Each structure stands twice: as structure tokens, then as C-alpha cells.
Amino acid sequence: MQFELRPFQHSDLACLVKYANNYNISKNLSNKFNFPYTQSDGIAFINLALSASPIEIFAIVIDGEVAGSIGVHPQLDLYCKNAEMGYWLAEPFWGNGIVPLAIKEMVSYGFKMFDITRIYARTFDTNYKSQRVLEKAGFKLEGEFKGTYYKNGTVYDEMVYAIRK
């Protein structure tokens, strides 16, 4: 299945809200990713995505529709040589090999655009699919932190994967 990464546009709002308003996506993301996901959430997110220069957050576009998002976020202070990667993909497109390819593309972009030597991603210990796509994209498990995530009344372990320049 073909996809492209491109900057978000204000006209992406309807597709973004349509696909982001899904509990199966939000349950594996930070509490900043609301469920239900509203138009207000989408507007705020698009504005955030358009605020950075160089761009840190891209839309994952499939068949002309925004079907997800991926970003590389440079860190500060002692972590200034690191960037955190985050991503999600609309449920109808899961299992098509899109995310590992999008991750590889963003890793290349991140190392080219930012003065970093490491890109990391964090997952819930129960999110095996995300762990697998990170491994397919060349990330290695660097650590497991017991009981660090708290979401919807449940404590989870945090898995940290990373790739080096």
C-alpha cells in the first residue's frame, strides 16, 4: 500500500478527526491524545504541527486522506542529542507495512535535519504491534521501566526503543 509523508494542512481536519477518533488508537498514546477526539483537538494538533521549523510532525497520507501522523521531536538540555519519535496510523490501514516504512523515512529525515545522534520511541509493554514495527525499522530495545505509565486506571511498563546515527 502506498503512502506519503507531508506537512499537515488545515484542510486535513475532517480526515484527521475521522481517523483519530478511535479508542484503539488513543489507548496506546499519551493522555494528550484525547478520546473522543474532537474538531477542537484536530485544530490544536494541526496548529502544533505547523508551528515548528523545521517541521517535526508529518501527516501520513493514504489515497489522498490523512490516515495518521508521525513526528520526530528534538529534546533539550542534557538530552539535546536525542529526539523522541511518536506515531499513529488509522486502524483500517494496520497490518499493511506502512508504519515501519514511515519510521525509516522519519529516521532519515530526523538525522538529516536535526543535530542529534539518537532517536527513541516509547511504547506500552502491552503494545506488541508497535514494538514489532520499531524492530522492523531497525530500533533496538534499550530499556524496560516497570510501572511508569498510568492510563485509564491501569499501570503499565514503559518500553524504550532507539536507533543511533
GIRAWO-V881228 format. One record per pair of residues at least 24 apart in sequence whose C-alpha atoms are under 8 Angstrom apart, sorted by the first residue. I is the first residue (numbers start at 1). J is the second residue. Records with the same first field share a line. If there is no record, write none. Layout:
I->J, J
This chain:
1->96, 97, 98
2->62, 63, 98
3->60, 61, 62, 63, 98
4->60, 61, 62
5->58, 59, 60, 61, 102
6->58, 59, 60, 61
7->49, 50, 55, 57, 58, 59
8->46, 49, 50, 57, 58, 59
9->46, 50
10->43, 46
12->65, 66
13->39, 42, 43, 46
14->39
15->65, 66, 67
16->42, 66, 67, 68
17->42
19->67, 68, 90, 91
20->68, 90
24->91
25->88, 89, 90, 91
27->151
28->123, 124, 127
31->151
54->113
60->89, 102
67->93
70->102, 103, 106
71->106
72->106, 107, 110, 119
74->114, 116
80->116
81->115, 116, 117, 118
82->116, 117, 118, 119, 120
83->110, 116, 118, 119, 120
84->119, 120, 121
85->119, 120, 121
86->121, 122
99->133
100->133, 134, 136, 137
101->137
103->134, 137
104->137
111->165
116->165
117->164, 165
118->162, 163, 164, 165
119->162, 163, 164
120->160, 161, 162, 163
121->160, 161, 162
122->158, 159, 160, 161
123->158, 159, 160
124->149, 156, 157, 158, 159
125->156, 157, 158, 159
126->156
131->161
134->161
138->163
139->163
